[in-house]
Amino acid sequence: MDPQIIVATAESGDFPANWHVWTLRRGKVWREVAWQAFISAFGFFLLIWGLAVTIPDSFTQSSLKAVGTIALLLLFAIMGFGGFALVGGELNRLRLAGRYLLVMTPDDFVKRSPHSVIHVPMEHVTDIRLVGVKVSNNPDGGLPRTGRRSIERLSPALFHGATFFLRRPRQQPRLSFVDDRDDKRVVVSQDHAFDDLGALEYILRIYVGDKERELLRAARSRL
């Protein structure tokens, strides 16, 4: 089916029961904005504090101490400015939230973003990969329960007798697959803004499996 027809049908709300349609979950994105804003503010606080207590003493003594001080200040700067940049990106995504759409049907995968529309027929979806998310099966037989997003782990850094903690993500969550028409990897999502990544993977695998069995039955019927 033409991707524009799929998008229009999904947006109308009048789509078949076996379609799955997701829009951007604004609450999730707002929480990400708040978290990144906290990281940015904390980074700037550490940077300003570090500059205040290290200049000029740490740069007038041994060169090793100066190098270590610069490295630590760079980490604080990355936290501050990097978090600020991420906040800007998330706020822009919220501004354009209505232009994000994810659709999975028994025959098609469609993802619309402000700058593109990705359409992959289900028979061309291969090598589905989910990383950075812990998934466990639901004993009640429902959709898998996804582990919460990898919360950044604190690691200590000693400086002038004080201990600071820098949060670092273990691995960026991402659900993706390969379009076998051109062997390019398509990213379904890199966070839970549409839905839990484990749930998205579950539905995608069901549709791909159903399509594979359908094609196999069609091939056998021609023999």
VOBA-1610 file (N, C-alpha, C; in pm, whole numbers, padded with zeros to 5 digits, always signed):
BEGIN
Met+00084-00119+00000Met+00000+00000+00000Met+00088+00125+00000Asp+00041+00229-00066Asp+00116+00354-00070Asp+00131+00412+00071Pro+00253+00455+00109Pro+00273+00504+00245Pro+00190+00627+00280Gln+00162+00712+00182Gln+00080+00830+00210Gln-00063+00791+00244Ile-00112+00686+00179Ile-00247+00635+00211Ile-00248+00576+00351Ile-00142+00504+00385Ile-00132+00445+00519Ile-00131+00555+00625Val-00052+00660+00602Val-00043+00771+00697Val-00178+00840+00712Ala-00244+00868+00598Ala-00373+00936+00602Ala-00478+00851+00675Thr-00477+00720+00650Thr-00572+00631+00717Thr-00546+00625+00867Ala-00417+00618+00904Ala-00382+00613+01046Ala-00423+00742+01117Glu-00402+00856+01053Glu-00436+00984+01115Glu-00586+01005+01125Ser-00661+00940+01036Ser-00807+00955+01041Ser-00866+00886+01162Gly-00795+00788+01217Gly-00847+00712+01330Gly-00936+00598+01288Asp-00970+00592+01161Asp-01058+00486+01109Asp-00972+00385+01033Phe-00898+00304+01109Phe-00810+00206+01046Phe-00846+00066+01095Pro-00804-00038+01022Pro-00840-00175+01059Pro-00791-00212+01198Ala-00856-00308+01259Ala-00822-00349+01396Ala-00685-00413+01406Asn-00636-00468+01294Asn-00504-00532+01298Asn-00391-00435+01264Trp-00419-00307+01261Trp-00315-00205+01247Trp-00274-00157+01387His-00148-00123+01400His-00099-00061+01523His-00044+00077+01488Val-00096+00178+01555Val-00060+00317+01525Val-00012+00384+01653Trp+00102+00451+01645Trp+00157+00522+01760Trp+00188+00666+01724Thr+00154+00755+01812Thr+00198+00894+01803Thr+00298+00919+01917Leu+00363+01033+01912Leu+00463+01064+02013Leu+00397+01083+02150Arg+00450+01016+02250Arg+00397+01031+02387Arg+00465+01154+02450Arg+00392+01264+02453Arg+00451+01389+02499Arg+00500+01382+02643Gly+00429+01308+02728Gly+00469+01296+02867Gly+00608+01235+02881Lys+00637+01132+02800Lys+00768+01070+02802Lys+00876+01169+02761Val+00847+01246+02657Val+00946+01342+02608Val+00969+01453+02711Trp+00861+01498+02776Trp+00876+01600+02880Trp+00963+01549+02995Arg+00947+01422+03030Arg+01031+01368+03137Arg+01178+01363+03095Glu+01201+01335+02967Glu+01338+01336+02917Glu+01395+01478+02919Val+01311+01576+02885Val+01354+01716+02892Val+01395+01751+03035Ala+01312+01713+03132Ala+01341+01744+03272Ala+01471+01676+03318Trp+01488+01551+03278Trp+01609+01480+03320Trp+01735+01543+03260Gln+01731+01573+03129Gln+01846+01634+03064Gln+01873+01773+03119Ala+01767+01846+03154Ala+01786+01979+03214Ala+01856+01967+03348Phe+01819+01865+03426Phe+01887+01843+03554Phe+02035+01811+03534Ile+02064+01721+03439Ile+02203+01685+03410Ile+02282+01808+03366Ser+02219+01890+03280Ser+02287+02011+03232Ser+02315+02108+03346Ala+02215+02133+03430Ala+02233+02226+03541Ala+02340+02175+03639Phe+02338+02044+03665Phe+02437+01986+03755Phe+02577+01997+03695Gly+02586+01975+03563Gly+02715+01987+03496Gly+02770+02128+03502Phe+02683+02227+03478Phe+02728+02366+03486Phe+02769+02403+03629Phe+02694+02350+03727Phe+02729+02376+03867Phe+02869+02322+03898Leu+02894+02197+03857Leu+03025+02137+03881Leu+03135+02211+03806Leu+03104+02255+03684Leu+03204+02327+03606Leu+03242+02459+03673Ile+03142+02534+03715Ile+03169+02663+03781Ile+03243+02642+03912Trp+03199+02542+03989Trp+03265+02513+04116Trp+03409+02469+04093Gly+03428+02381+03992Gly+03562+02334+03962Gly+03656+02445+03919Leu+03605+02536+03837Leu+03688+02649+03795Leu+03726+02736+03914Ala+03631+02753+04006Ala+03656+02840+04122Ala+03763+02784+04214Val+03766+02651+04230Val+03859+02593+04327Val+03992+02550+04264Thr+04000+02548+04132Thr+04125+02501+04068Thr+04209+02613+04009Ile+04150+02727+03983Ile+04227+02838+03924Ile+04271+02932+04036Pro+04402+02965+04044Pro+04509+02919+03952Pro+04590+02803+04005Asp+04563+02754+04127Asp+04653+02661+04194Asp+04685+02537+04112Ser+04582+02473+04055Ser+04604+02347+03985Ser+04683+02364+03856Phe+04696+02487+03807Phe+04767+02511+03682Phe+04906+02570+03704Thr+04942+02592+03829Thr+05074+02649+03859Thr+05163+02549+03929Gln+05114+02427+03949Gln+05193+02324+04014Gln+05240+02223+03909Ser+05226+02095+03934Ser+05278+01995+03840Ser+05192+01989+03713Ser+05257+01953+03603Ser+05186+01941+03477Ser+05085+01827+03480Leu+05116+01721+03554Leu+05022+01609+03566Leu+04893+01653+03633Lys+04905+01734+03737Lys+04787+01783+03805Lys+04705+01875+03715Ala+04773+01953+03634Ala+04703+02043+03541Ala+04625+01963+03436Val+04690+01858+03384Val+04623+01774+03284Val+04500+01707+03344Gly+04513+01652+03465Gly+04399+01588+03531Gly+04286+01686+03557Thr+04323+01808+03597Thr+04220+01910+03623Thr+04146+01946+03496Ile+04221+01964+03386Ile+04158+01998+03258Ile+04064+01887+03213Ala+04106+01761+03229Ala+04022+01649+03189Ala+03891+01647+03267Leu+03900+01671+03398Leu+03780+01671+03480Leu+03687+01787+03445Leu+03746+01904+03421Leu+03665+02020+03383Leu+03597+01997+03248Leu+03666+01927+03157Leu+03605+01895+03028Leu+03485+01803+03045Leu+03494+01708+03138Leu+03380+01620+03165Leu+03260+01700+03215Phe+03288+01794+03306Phe+03179+01876+03358Phe+03119+01963+03247Ala+03206+02014+03158Ala+03158+02096+03047Ala+03071+02014+02951Ile+03111+01890+02928Ile+03032+01802+02841Ile+02895+01777+02903Met+02892+01753+03034Met+02763+01735+03102Met+02675+01857+03085Gly+02735+01976+03106Gly+02655+02098+03101Gly+02608+02132+02961Phe+02703+02145+02869Phe+02668+02186+02733Phe+02599+02075+02655Gly+02644+01949+02679Gly+02578+01837+02612Gly+02434+01822+02655Gly+02410+01833+02787Gly+02272+01825+02836Gly+02187+01938+02782Phe+02245+02057+02772Phe+02172+02172+02719Phe+02133+02148+02574Ala+02225+02091+02495Ala+02195+02062+02354Ala+02084+01958+02342Leu+02088+01855+02430Leu+01984+01752+02426Leu+01848+01810+02464Val+01845+01902+02560Val+01720+01968+02597Val+01662+02041+02477Gly+01749+02112+02403Gly+01702+02183+02285Gly+01644+02089+02181Gly+01711+01973+02162Gly+01661+01877+02065Gly+01527+01818+02105Glu+01510+01788+02234Glu+01384+01731+02280Glu+01271+01834+02273Leu+01301+01960+02304Leu+01199+02064+02294Leu+01156+02084+02150Asn+01250+02072+02057Asn+01214+02083+01916Asn+01128+01965+01873Arg+01157+01846+01928Arg+01074+01730+01896Arg+00933+01748+01950Leu+00921+01808+02068Leu+00787+01837+02120Leu+00714+01937+02033Arg+00785+02037+01982Arg+00723+02138+01896Arg+00667+02075+01769Leu+00734+01970+01721Leu+00691+01904+01598Leu+00625+01769+01625Ala+00575+01751+01747Ala+00523+01620+01788Ala+00415+01567+01694Gly+00332+01654+01641Gly+00224+01610+01554Gly+00271+01553+01421Arg+00398+01572+01389Arg+00450+01524+01261Arg+00521+01389+01275Tyr+00518+01333+01398Tyr+00577+01200+01419Tyr+00465+01097+01421Leu+00486+00987+01351Leu+00385+00882+01345Leu+00455+00749+01314Leu+00411+00645+01383Leu+00464+00511+01360Leu+00347+00416+01336Val+00354+00342+01227Val+00244+00252+01189Val+00301+00115+01152Met+00241+00009+01207Met+00272-00127+01165Met+00143-00195+01127Thr+00139-00248+01007Thr+00025-00326+00960Thr+00076-00466+00925Pro-00013-00561+00898Pro+00036-00694+00858Pro+00123-00692+00733Asp+00113-00585+00654Asp+00188-00580+00527Asp+00296-00473+00522Asp+00288-00372+00608Asp+00378-00257+00593Asp+00426-00202+00726Phe+00548-00148+00721Phe+00603-00066+00829Phe+00618+00076+00774Val+00564+00174+00847Val+00574+00314+00806Val+00612+00398+00926Lys+00714+00480+00909Lys+00753+00575+01012Lys+00765+00713+00949Arg+00687+00807+01004Arg+00693+00944+00954Arg+00759+01033+01058Ser+00852+01115+01014Ser+00915+01216+01097Ser+00903+01349+01024Pro+00941+01460+01085Pro+00926+01589+01018Pro+00996+01600+00883His+01099+01517+00861His+01178+01532+00739His+01170+01414+00644Ser+01100+01307+00681Ser+01098+01191+00591Ser+00983+01098+00626Val+00955+01010+00530Val+00861+00900+00551Val+00932+00773+00510Ile+00947+00679+00603Ile+01013+00551+00575Ile+00906+00444+00559His+00911+00375+00446His+00813+00269+00420His+00887+00142+00382Val+00862+00034+00457Val+00924-00094+00428Val+00816-00202+00433Pro+00789-00271+00322Pro+00697-00384+00328Pro+00749-00490+00425Met+00659-00556+00497Met+00700-00650+00600Met+00785-00764+00547Glu+00766-00803+00421Glu+00847-00912+00367Glu+00994-00875+00349His+01025-00745+00360His+01163-00700+00344His+01227-00662+00478Val+01156-00685+00588Val+01211-00656+00721Val+01291-00777+00769Thr+01420-00758+00793Thr+01507-00866+00839Thr+01597-00815+00953Asp+01660-00908+01021Asp+01761-00878+01123Asp+01711-00773+01224Ile+01602-00805+01292Ile+01547-00714+01394Ile+01637-00718+01517Arg+01675-00600+01565Arg+01764-00593+01681Arg+01711-00492+01783Leu+01711-00536+01908Leu+01676-00449+02020Leu+01794-00448+02116Val+01852-00330+02139Val+01968-00319+02228Val+01940-00214+02334Gly+02010-00226+02446Gly+01999-00127+02552Gly+01874-00136+02636Val+01795-00242+02616Val+01669-00260+02690Val+01662-00403+02740Lys+01636-00417+02869Lys+01620-00550+02926Lys+01476-00595+02910Val+01456-00710+02848Val+01322-00761+02821Val+01304-00894+02890Ser+01191-00910+02959Ser+01156-01040+03018Ser+01015-01075+02976Asn+00988-01204+02959Asn+00857-01248+02913Asn+00754-01238+03025Asn+00634-01206+02988Asn+00524-01197+03084Asn+00469-01336+03110Pro+00469-01383+03233Pro+00418-01518+03260Pro+00270-01532+03232Asp+00198-01422+03224Asp+00054-01429+03195Asp+00027-01440+03046Gly+00135-01437+02962Gly+00116-01455+02819Gly+00090-01329+02744Gly+00100-01212+02808Gly+00076-01088+02737Gly+00201-01037+02670Leu+00203-00909+02640Leu+00320-00848+02580Leu+00435-00854+02678Pro+00560-00858+02626Pro+00672-00862+02718Pro+00679-00738+02803Arg+00729-00755+02925Arg+00755-00639+03010Arg+00894-00591+02978Thr+00908-00464+02948Thr+01040-00410+02918Thr+01102-00353+03043Gly+01231-00374+03055Gly+01303-00311+03165Gly+01302-00161+03146Arg+01309-00091+03250Arg+01314+00054+03240Arg+01440+00095+03168Arg+01437+00214+03113Arg+01551+00266+03039Arg+01677+00257+03123Ser+01788+00218+03059Ser+01914+00204+03133Ser+01945+00333+03206Ile+01928+00329+03340Ile+01956+00449+03417Ile+02107+00461+03429Glu+02152+00581+03414Glu+02294+00606+03409Glu+02359+00576+03544Arg+02470+00504+03539Arg+02536+00459+03660Arg+02638+00562+03708Leu+02639+00582+03840Leu+02730+00680+03898Leu+02869+00620+03909Ser+02972+00698+03870Ser+03110+00655+03888Ser+03185+00765+03959Pro+03263+00729+04065Pro+03327+00831+04147Pro+03451+00888+04081Ala+03478+01015+04104Ala+03600+01081+04060Ala+03649+01168+04174Leu+03769+01141+04219Leu+03822+01213+04335Leu+03896+01337+04288Phe+03865+01451+04352Phe+03930+01576+04315Phe+03938+01666+04438His+04063+01695+04481His+04086+01781+04597His+04011+01732+04720Gly+04007+01599+04738Gly+03948+01543+04857Gly+03798+01532+04854Ala+03732+01578+04744Ala+03585+01568+04735Ala+03550+01465+04629Thr+03440+01394+04648Thr+03398+01292+04553Thr+03277+01340+04477Phe+03290+01333+04345Phe+03179+01372+04258Phe+03131+01249+04185Phe+03009+01254+04136Phe+02954+01140+04065Phe+02907+01184+03926Leu+02948+01108+03825Leu+02912+01138+03686Leu+02828+01023+03632Arg+02707+01053+03592Arg+02619+00949+03539Arg+02655+00920+03395Arg+02656+00792+03362Arg+02695+00751+03228Arg+02604+00639+03179Pro+02542+00653+03062Pro+02454+00547+03014Pro+02532+00423+02973Arg+02476+00306+03002Arg+02544+00183+02965Arg+02540+00165+02813Gln+02425+00179+02754Gln+02411+00163+02610Gln+02283+00234+02565Gln+02294+00301+02453Gln+02179+00375+02401Gln+02071+00277+02357Pro+01949+00286+02413Pro+01841+00197+02368Pro+01811+00220+02220Arg+01787+00111+02149Arg+01752+00126+02007Arg+01688-00001+01955Leu+01581+00018+01878Leu+01517-00091+01804Leu+01536-00062+01656Ser+01590-00159+01583Ser+01616-00137+01442Ser+01601-00268+01365Phe+01600-00257+01233Phe+01598-00375+01146Phe+01667-00339+01015Val+01692-00441+00933Val+01754-00419+00802Val+01649-00434+00693Asp+01646-00337+00602Asp+01562-00345+00482Asp+01643-00421+00377Asp+01602-00543+00345Asp+01684-00627+00257Asp+01682-00582+00112Arg+01603-00479+00080Arg+01606-00429-00057Arg+01735-00353-00085Asp+01790-00287+00016Asp+01916-00213-00002Asp+02015-00239+00111Asp+01980-00332+00203Asp+02066-00368+00316Asp+02096-00250+00409Lys+02008-00153+00413Lys+02025-00041+00504Lys+01951-00068+00635Arg+02012-00024+00746Arg+01949-00042+00877Arg+01851+00071+00903Val+01730+00035+00937Val+01623+00131+00966Val+01602+00136+01117Val+01608+00254+01174Val+01587+00271+01318Val+01438+00293+01344Val+01378+00202+01418Val+01237+00217+01455Val+01223+00326+01559Ser+01303+00318+01664Ser+01302+00420+01770Ser+01427+00405+01855Gln+01471+00516+01914Gln+01587+00515+02002Gln+01549+00549+02147Asp+01420+00551+02174Asp+01372+00571+02310Asp+01230+00517+02318His+01163+00543+02429His+01028+00490+02449His+00921+00596+02420Ala+00953+00692+02334Ala+00860+00801+02308Ala+00732+00753+02238Phe+00742+00650+02153Phe+00622+00594+02089Phe+00555+00492+02179Asp+00635+00401+02231Asp+00589+00296+02321Asp+00715+00228+02374Asp+00699+00138+02471Asp+00814+00063+02518Asp+00876-00011+02399Leu+01007-00005+02388Leu+01074-00066+02273Leu+01049-00217+02267Gly+01039-00282+02383Gly+01011-00425+02384Gly+00876-00457+02322Ala+00776-00373+02347Ala+00643-00394+02289Ala+00646-00372+02138Leu+00720-00270+02093Leu+00732-00245+01949Leu+00800-00363+01880Glu+00905-00417+01943Glu+00975-00531+01884Glu+00882-00652+01877Tyr+00805-00674+01981Tyr+00713-00788+01987Tyr+00614-00785+01870Ile+00554-00671+01847Ile+00455-00658+01739Ile+00522-00671+01603Leu+00640-00609+01588Leu+00711-00617+01461Leu+00747-00761+01428Arg+00794-00835+01526Arg+00831-00975+01501Arg+00709-01060+01465Ile+00596-01032+01528Ile+00474-01106+01494Ile+00435-01084+01348Tyr+00434-00958+01304Tyr+00396-00928+01166Tyr+00496-00985+01066Val+00624-00977+01098Val+00726-01033+01008Val+00711-01185+01000Gly+00689-01250+01113Gly+00669-01394+01112Gly+00545-01435+01035Asp+00436-01360+01054Asp+00313-01390+00979Asp+00335-01375+00829Lys+00408-01271+00790Lys+00433-01247+00648Lys+00521-01357+00589Glu+00620-01402+00665Glu+00706-01510+00617Glu+00626-01637+00595Arg+00536-01669+00689Arg+00454-01790+00673Arg+00357-01775+00555Glu+00305-01655+00536Glu+00214-01631+00423Glu+00286-01651+00290Leu+00406-01598+00278Leu+00484-01613+00155Leu+00523-01758+00132Leu+00554-01829+00242Leu+00591-01970+00229Leu+00472-02052+00181Arg+00353-02026+00235Arg+00233-02098+00189Arg+00205-02067+00043Ala+00224-01941+00003Ala+00199-01904-00137Ala+00298-01975-00229Ala+00424-01987-00187Ala+00524-02054-00269Ala+00493-02203-00282Arg+00449-02264-00173Arg+00415-02407-00177Arg+00295-02434-00264Ser+00199-02340-00264Ser+00077-02361-00345Ser+00106-02354-00494Arg+00217-02291-00531Arg+00253-02281-00672Arg+00329-02402-00721Leu+00373-02486-00626Leu+00450-02605-00668Leu+00358-02713-00726
//
